């Protein structure tokens, strides 16, 4: 990384994203209003993921990558699930991000929700993608949807490839996160941790997603209580990491008014430990001093220029590698196909 000016930062990192959810906005309402977190999964997200095909995944990921870039995020750690289109799905996401120029780490969220064949196909997709040289991790959905055998297989596969496991942990009270004990190592990403006890003894980085946690009404993780490193993600609601930082800050203040913005800024910085390549990127912002106290109270801070590995990928409010209008137009068409399919589910 060269020397950065006061109005510059390295590329921001989203430590937990679901690029497949980018087209979900505007989707048909669920058959009834979910009343708690598990119903939100069953009635919204587990209907959406069944309706995905490779074409929808591509357009969703490409629009998500464009929106990330527009917010100065140059590196996305993605967690993907598409039970009816598993094979090649991670390569499709990687290709969509490469077109825009955004870095991505891909993982397929293995689960036993669709029987042992589904789990097997998920493991195989992680293995195929990593074996082909893809930048990624091994994904697991969560302890409560995976058998002990599936969890052990994912942990072993990750070790074979020298990467960690990317898994949802204790997002709601019903998660059986204890099943991950004895498997989790320092290179694992433990997403949410809302209902983890202080002495949970899982190794890995905890990824805090304040907007998602509030939206799902699952409670506050109080991330500063953990001995683990903590990073910030969006859980699929865009990739505006300055916005997620501001939310993480005010949520921490609501819990304890003495907390300074350096705490949440530190969580944002942990992203560079997880995705160090983003340190080779330079974002120039429309704001003179990128300092945590100022940014905690400054909205509408956005990039003017972005270089990824020395290549300008954003200039004058637009991406340089893709036509933003074409990306949005074809994403809107794919979204309509997806919505029509959801009506029939
Ligand atoms: Zn998630």
Boltz pocket constraint, residues with backbone or C-beta under 6 A from the ligand:
constraints:
  - pocket:
      binder: B
      contacts: [[A, 16], [A, 17], [A, 18], [A, 79], [A, 168], [A, 191], [A, 235], [A, 236]]
      max_distance: 6.0
